[in-house]
Amino acid sequence: MSIKAFAFSAQQRVFERCGVSLQRSHVYESVASAFGFASYAALCVDSVFDVGTPRRLDVARMVSS
């Protein structure tokens, strides 16, 4: 699952369960924060300039929470 798909799914799930409409940008920032990044931009830079084996986000772990 891509980060884009996860963010969309999370946005829909929060709305369905809580009735709260979140901006997608807030969801992206929350995902980045959950993985220890200061911002979504930092997550993207880390992914673009990573040398060696790419670090995969464990989106499945977040979805099951």
Biopython code that builds the backbone (N, CA, C, O; Angstrom):
import numpy as np
from Bio.PDB.StructureBuilder import StructureBuilder

atoms = [
    (1, "MET", "N", (0.856, -1.173, 0.000)),
    (1, "MET", "CA", (0.000, 0.000, 0.000)),
    (1, "MET", "C", (0.898, 1.231, 0.000)),
    (1, "MET", "O", (1.827, 1.333, 0.801)),
    (2, "SER", "N", (0.621, 2.140, -0.881)),
    (2, "SER", "CA", (1.402, 3.373, -0.954)),
    (2, "SER", "C", (0.988, 4.324, 0.173)),
    (2, "SER", "O", (-0.066, 4.159, 0.787)),
    (3, "ILE", "N", (1.830, 5.311, 0.426)),
    (3, "ILE", "CA", (1.501, 6.313, 1.443)),
    (3, "ILE", "C", (0.255, 7.087, 1.017)),
    (3, "ILE", "O", (-0.586, 7.437, 1.845)),
    (4, "LYS", "N", (0.149, 7.347, -0.278)),
    (4, "LYS", "CA", (-1.013, 8.072, -0.797)),
    (4, "LYS", "C", (-2.306, 7.302, -0.516)),
    (4, "LYS", "O", (-3.292, 7.876, -0.054)),
    (5, "ALA", "N", (-2.289, 6.004, -0.800)),
    (5, "ALA", "CA", (-3.472, 5.172, -0.553)),
    (5, "ALA", "C", (-3.772, 5.071, 0.937)),
    (5, "ALA", "O", (-4.933, 5.106, 1.347)),
    (6, "PHE", "N", (-2.716, 4.946, 1.749)),
    (6, "PHE", "CA", (-2.908, 4.866, 3.191)),
    (6, "PHE", "C", (-3.511, 6.157, 3.735)),
    (6, "PHE", "O", (-4.421, 6.118, 4.564)),
    (7, "ALA", "N", (-3.007, 7.302, 3.272)),
    (7, "ALA", "CA", (-3.519, 8.591, 3.744)),
    (7, "ALA", "C", (-4.996, 8.750, 3.390)),
    (7, "ALA", "O", (-5.785, 9.221, 4.209)),
    (8, "PHE", "N", (-5.367, 8.361, 2.181)),
    (8, "PHE", "CA", (-6.770, 8.439, 1.771)),
    (8, "PHE", "C", (-7.633, 7.540, 2.646)),
    (8, "PHE", "O", (-8.699, 7.947, 3.110)),
    (9, "SER", "N", (-7.162, 6.308, 2.867)),
    (9, "SER", "CA", (-7.901, 5.352, 3.688)),
    (9, "SER", "C", (-8.055, 5.855, 5.124)),
    (9, "SER", "O", (-9.128, 5.749, 5.717)),
    (10, "ALA", "N", (-6.983, 6.396, 5.668)),
    (10, "ALA", "CA", (-7.026, 6.915, 7.042)),
    (10, "ALA", "C", (-7.990, 8.089, 7.148)),
    (10, "ALA", "O", (-8.744, 8.195, 8.115)),
    (11, "GLN", "N", (-7.964, 8.964, 6.159)),
    (11, "GLN", "CA", (-8.865, 10.115, 6.151)),
    (11, "GLN", "C", (-10.323, 9.654, 6.133)),
    (11, "GLN", "O", (-11.152, 10.187, 6.871)),
    (12, "GLN", "N", (-10.633, 8.679, 5.304)),
    (12, "GLN", "CA", (-11.992, 8.153, 5.221)),
    (12, "GLN", "C", (-12.402, 7.454, 6.509)),
    (12, "GLN", "O", (-13.528, 7.621, 6.978)),
    (13, "ARG", "N", (-11.495, 6.674, 7.081)),
    (13, "ARG", "CA", (-11.792, 5.924, 8.308)),
    (13, "ARG", "C", (-12.081, 6.866, 9.482)),
    (13, "ARG", "O", (-13.011, 6.629, 10.253)),
    (14, "VAL", "N", (-11.293, 7.926, 9.616)),
    (14, "VAL", "CA", (-11.528, 8.892, 10.695)),
    (14, "VAL", "C", (-12.889, 9.547, 10.513)),
    (14, "VAL", "O", (-13.620, 9.742, 11.484)),
    (15, "PHE", "N", (-13.233, 9.888, 9.278)),
    (15, "PHE", "CA", (-14.530, 10.510, 9.035)),
    (15, "PHE", "C", (-15.674, 9.557, 9.356)),
    (15, "PHE", "O", (-16.661, 9.949, 9.979)),
    (16, "GLU", "N", (-15.539, 8.298, 8.927)),
    (16, "GLU", "CA", (-16.599, 7.317, 9.174)),
    (16, "GLU", "C", (-16.783, 7.029, 10.659)),
    (16, "GLU", "O", (-17.912, 6.931, 11.139)),
    (17, "ARG", "N", (-15.690, 6.894, 11.379)),
    (17, "ARG", "CA", (-15.771, 6.516, 12.796)),
    (17, "ARG", "C", (-16.038, 7.687, 13.728)),
    (17, "ARG", "O", (-16.732, 7.540, 14.734)),
    (18, "CYS", "N", (-15.484, 8.853, 13.393)),
    (18, "CYS", "CA", (-15.566, 9.987, 14.322)),
    (18, "CYS", "C", (-16.382, 11.158, 13.790)),
    (18, "CYS", "O", (-16.737, 12.065, 14.543)),
    (19, "GLY", "N", (-16.677, 11.138, 12.495)),
    (19, "GLY", "CA", (-17.398, 12.258, 11.906)),
    (19, "GLY", "C", (-16.553, 13.509, 11.778)),
    (19, "GLY", "O", (-17.085, 14.611, 11.649)),
    (20, "VAL", "N", (-15.228, 13.344, 11.814)),
    (20, "VAL", "CA", (-14.306, 14.473, 11.731)),
    (20, "VAL", "C", (-13.684, 14.490, 10.339)),
    (20, "VAL", "O", (-13.162, 13.479, 9.868)),
    (21, "SER", "N", (-13.745, 15.637, 9.693)),
    (21, "SER", "CA", (-13.159, 15.778, 8.367)),
    (21, "SER", "C", (-11.750, 16.348, 8.508)),
    (21, "SER", "O", (-11.573, 17.503, 8.896)),
    (22, "LEU", "N", (-10.752, 15.524, 8.187)),
    (22, "LEU", "CA", (-9.357, 15.955, 8.256)),
    (22, "LEU", "C", (-8.865, 16.347, 6.874)),
    (22, "LEU", "O", (-9.274, 15.774, 5.865)),
    (23, "GLN", "N", (-7.983, 17.330, 6.848)),
    (23, "GLN", "CA", (-7.318, 17.644, 5.592)),
    (23, "GLN", "C", (-6.295, 16.550, 5.313)),
    (23, "GLN", "O", (-5.662, 16.034, 6.234)),
    (24, "ARG", "N", (-6.140, 16.205, 4.065)),
    (24, "ARG", "CA", (-5.195, 15.144, 3.710)),
    (24, "ARG", "C", (-3.780, 15.513, 4.137)),
    (24, "ARG", "O", (-3.005, 14.641, 4.529)),
    (25, "SER", "N", (-3.436, 16.792, 4.065)),
    (25, "SER", "CA", (-2.090, 17.212, 4.463)),
    (25, "SER", "C", (-1.832, 16.897, 5.932)),
    (25, "SER", "O", (-0.707, 16.567, 6.308)),
    (26, "HIS", "N", (-2.863, 16.995, 6.761)),
    (26, "HIS", "CA", (-2.700, 16.661, 8.177)),
    (26, "HIS", "C", (-2.475, 15.164, 8.361)),
    (26, "HIS", "O", (-1.726, 14.746, 9.244)),
    (27, "VAL", "N", (-3.118, 14.372, 7.534)),
    (27, "VAL", "CA", (-2.916, 12.920, 7.598)),
    (27, "VAL", "C", (-1.487, 12.582, 7.197)),
    (27, "VAL", "O", (-0.837, 11.769, 7.854)),
    (28, "TYR", "N", (-0.988, 13.198, 6.124)),
    (28, "TYR", "CA", (0.394, 12.963, 5.701)),
    (28, "TYR", "C", (1.380, 13.331, 6.808)),
    (28, "TYR", "O", (2.324, 12.585, 7.069)),
    (29, "GLU", "N", (1.170, 14.458, 7.450)),
    (29, "GLU", "CA", (2.060, 14.884, 8.534)),
    (29, "GLU", "C", (1.988, 13.916, 9.711)),
    (29, "GLU", "O", (3.007, 13.640, 10.344)),
    (30, "SER", "N", (0.808, 13.403, 10.008)),
    (30, "SER", "CA", (0.652, 12.439, 11.102)),
    (30, "SER", "C", (1.373, 11.131, 10.801)),
    (30, "SER", "O", (1.998, 10.547, 11.686)),
    (31, "VAL", "N", (1.289, 10.675, 9.568)),
    (31, "VAL", "CA", (1.990, 9.449, 9.168)),
    (31, "VAL", "C", (3.495, 9.645, 9.319)),
    (31, "VAL", "O", (4.185, 8.789, 9.872)),
    (32, "ALA", "N", (3.994, 10.760, 8.830)),
    (32, "ALA", "CA", (5.429, 11.036, 8.942)),
    (32, "ALA", "C", (5.861, 11.079, 10.403)),
    (32, "ALA", "O", (6.897, 10.522, 10.766)),
    (33, "SER", "N", (5.077, 11.730, 11.227)),
    (33, "SER", "CA", (5.387, 11.820, 12.655)),
    (33, "SER", "C", (5.386, 10.452, 13.322)),
    (33, "SER", "O", (6.225, 10.172, 14.178)),
    (34, "ALA", "N", (4.451, 9.608, 12.932)),
    (34, "ALA", "CA", (4.366, 8.265, 13.515)),
    (34, "ALA", "C", (5.619, 7.444, 13.231)),
    (34, "ALA", "O", (5.952, 6.535, 13.992)),
    (35, "PHE", "N", (6.309, 7.759, 12.147)),
    (35, "PHE", "CA", (7.527, 7.041, 11.797)),
    (35, "PHE", "C", (8.790, 7.803, 12.182)),
    (35, "PHE", "O", (9.883, 7.470, 11.725)),
    (36, "GLY", "N", (8.640, 8.831, 13.026)),
    (36, "GLY", "CA", (9.799, 9.516, 13.584)),
    (36, "GLY", "C", (10.353, 10.669, 12.771)),
    (36, "GLY", "O", (11.459, 11.135, 13.045)),
    (37, "PHE", "N", (9.622, 11.136, 11.786)),
    (37, "PHE", "CA", (10.081, 12.260, 10.979)),
    (37, "PHE", "C", (9.435, 13.542, 11.482)),
    (37, "PHE", "O", (8.320, 13.520, 12.002)),
    (38, "ALA", "N", (10.140, 14.658, 11.325)),
    (38, "ALA", "CA", (9.619, 15.945, 11.782)),
    (38, "ALA", "C", (8.505, 16.463, 10.873)),
    (38, "ALA", "O", (7.666, 17.254, 11.303)),
    (39, "SER", "N", (8.499, 16.018, 9.623)),
    (39, "SER", "CA", (7.478, 16.462, 8.676)),
    (39, "SER", "C", (7.374, 15.466, 7.529)),
    (39, "SER", "O", (8.220, 14.586, 7.372)),
    (40, "TYR", "N", (6.329, 15.620, 6.734)),
    (40, "TYR", "CA", (6.168, 14.769, 5.560)),
    (40, "TYR", "C", (7.282, 15.057, 4.553)),
    (40, "TYR", "O", (7.751, 14.156, 3.858)),
    (41, "ALA", "N", (7.698, 16.320, 4.481)),
    (41, "ALA", "CA", (8.799, 16.678, 3.578)),
    (41, "ALA", "C", (10.074, 15.932, 3.969)),
    (41, "ALA", "O", (10.813, 15.467, 3.101)),
    (42, "ALA", "N", (10.332, 15.818, 5.270)),
    (42, "ALA", "CA", (11.517, 15.086, 5.736)),
    (42, "ALA", "C", (11.418, 13.610, 5.365)),
    (42, "ALA", "O", (12.422, 12.997, 5.000)),
    (43, "LEU", "N", (10.236, 13.041, 5.453)),
    (43, "LEU", "CA", (10.027, 11.648, 5.044)),
    (43, "LEU", "C", (10.331, 11.480, 3.560)),
    (43, "LEU", "O", (10.993, 10.521, 3.164)),
    (44, "CYS", "N", (9.850, 12.408, 2.743)),
    (44, "CYS", "CA", (10.083, 12.329, 1.299)),
    (44, "CYS", "C", (11.562, 12.473, 0.962)),
    (44, "CYS", "O", (12.076, 11.741, 0.116)),
    (45, "VAL", "N", (12.247, 13.399, 1.606)),
    (45, "VAL", "CA", (13.679, 13.598, 1.353)),
    (45, "VAL", "C", (14.451, 12.359, 1.759)),
    (45, "VAL", "O", (15.362, 11.936, 1.048)),
    (46, "ASP", "N", (14.102, 11.777, 2.887)),
    (46, "ASP", "CA", (14.783, 10.569, 3.345)),
    (46, "ASP", "C", (14.595, 9.441, 2.340)),
    (46, "ASP", "O", (15.517, 8.661, 2.101)),
    (47, "SER", "N", (13.429, 9.355, 1.763)),
    (47, "SER", "CA", (13.142, 8.300, 0.789)),
    (47, "SER", "C", (13.869, 8.541, -0.528)),
    (47, "SER", "O", (14.326, 7.592, -1.165)),
    (48, "VAL", "N", (13.979, 9.794, -0.940)),
    (48, "VAL", "CA", (14.616, 10.127, -2.213)),
    (48, "VAL", "C", (16.128, 9.978, -2.132)),
    (48, "VAL", "O", (16.749, 9.481, -3.071)),
    (49, "PHE", "N", (16.731, 10.403, -1.019)),
    (49, "PHE", "CA", (18.183, 10.421, -0.909)),
    (49, "PHE", "C", (18.751, 9.276, -0.095)),
    (49, "PHE", "O", (19.923, 9.314, 0.281)),
    (50, "ASP", "N", (17.963, 8.276, 0.182)),
    (50, "ASP", "CA", (18.430, 7.130, 0.954)),
    (50, "ASP", "C", (19.435, 6.330, 0.127)),
    (50, "ASP", "O", (19.215, 6.059, -1.053)),
    (51, "VAL", "N", (20.535, 5.962, 0.768)),
    (51, "VAL", "CA", (21.555, 5.161, 0.103)),
    (51, "VAL", "C", (21.508, 3.765, 0.703)),
    (51, "VAL", "O", (21.450, 3.610, 1.923)),
    (52, "GLY", "N", (21.533, 2.763, -0.143)),
    (52, "GLY", "CA", (21.486, 1.392, 0.356)),
    (52, "GLY", "C", (20.084, 0.835, 0.276)),
    (52, "GLY", "O", (19.301, 1.202, -0.600)),
    (53, "THR", "N", (19.779, -0.051, 1.195)),
    (53, "THR", "CA", (18.480, -0.706, 1.207)),
    (53, "THR", "C", (17.407, 0.273, 1.653)),
    (53, "THR", "O", (17.524, 0.860, 2.728)),
    (54, "PRO", "N", (16.363, 0.462, 0.853)),
    (54, "PRO", "CA", (15.304, 1.384, 1.248)),
    (54, "PRO", "C", (14.577, 0.905, 2.499)),
    (54, "PRO", "O", (14.305, -0.283, 2.668)),
    (55, "ARG", "N", (14.276, 1.852, 3.357)),
    (55, "ARG", "CA", (13.525, 1.545, 4.572)),
    (55, "ARG", "C", (12.051, 1.563, 4.209)),
    (55, "ARG", "O", (11.540, 2.576, 3.732)),
    (56, "ARG", "N", (11.365, 0.452, 4.430)),
    (56, "ARG", "CA", (9.945, 0.353, 4.088)),
    (56, "ARG", "C", (9.100, 0.719, 5.305)),
    (56, "ARG", "O", (9.367, 0.268, 6.419)),
    (57, "LEU", "N", (8.092, 1.533, 5.080)),
    (57, "LEU", "CA", (7.173, 1.886, 6.148)),
    (57, "LEU", "C", (6.249, 0.712, 6.407)),
    (57, "LEU", "O", (5.756, 0.087, 5.468)),
    (58, "ASP", "N", (6.017, 0.414, 7.654)),
    (58, "ASP", "CA", (5.143, -0.697, 8.016)),
    (58, "ASP", "C", (3.708, -0.188, 8.102)),
    (58, "ASP", "O", (3.150, -0.054, 9.191)),
    (59, "VAL", "N", (3.122, 0.091, 6.950)),
    (59, "VAL", "CA", (1.765, 0.633, 6.886)),
    (59, "VAL", "C", (0.765, -0.378, 7.418)),
    (59, "VAL", "O", (-0.233, 0.005, 8.028)),
    (60, "ALA", "N", (1.011, -1.656, 7.199)),
    (60, "ALA", "CA", (0.096, -2.690, 7.687)),
    (60, "ALA", "C", (-0.042, -2.614, 9.200)),
    (60, "ALA", "O", (-1.131, -2.823, 9.735)),
    (61, "ARG", "N", (1.052, -2.316, 9.892)),
    (61, "ARG", "CA", (1.008, -2.190, 11.343)),
    (61, "ARG", "C", (0.109, -1.029, 11.754)),
    (61, "ARG", "O", (-0.636, -1.136, 12.728)),
    (62, "MET", "N", (0.173, 0.080, 11.017)),
    (62, "MET", "CA", (-0.644, 1.243, 11.362)),
    (62, "MET", "C", (-2.114, 0.995, 11.048)),
    (62, "MET", "O", (-2.989, 1.447, 11.787)),
    (63, "VAL", "N", (-2.393, 0.286, 9.968)),
    (63, "VAL", "CA", (-3.777, 0.022, 9.576)),
    (63, "VAL", "C", (-4.470, -0.851, 10.610)),
    (63, "VAL", "O", (-5.653, -0.661, 10.889)),
    (64, "SER", "N", (-3.744, -1.805, 11.178)),
    (64, "SER", "CA", (-4.356, -2.720, 12.138)),
    (64, "SER", "C", (-4.584, -2.081, 13.504)),
    (64, "SER", "O", (-5.295, -2.647, 14.334)),
    (65, "SER", "N", (-3.992, -0.909, 13.753)),
    (65, "SER", "CA", (-4.141, -0.251, 15.063)),
    (65, "SER", "C", (-5.513, 0.326, 15.255)),
    (65, "SER", "O", (-5.796, 0.910, 16.301)),
]
sb = StructureBuilder()
sb.init_structure("model")
sb.init_model(0)
sb.init_chain("A")
sb.init_seg("    ")
for serial, (resi, resn, name, xyz) in enumerate(atoms, 1):
    if name == "N":
        sb.init_residue(resn, " ", resi, " ")
    sb.init_atom(name, np.array(xyz, "f"), 0.0, 1.0, " ", f" {name:<3s}", serial, name[0])
structure = sb.get_structure()
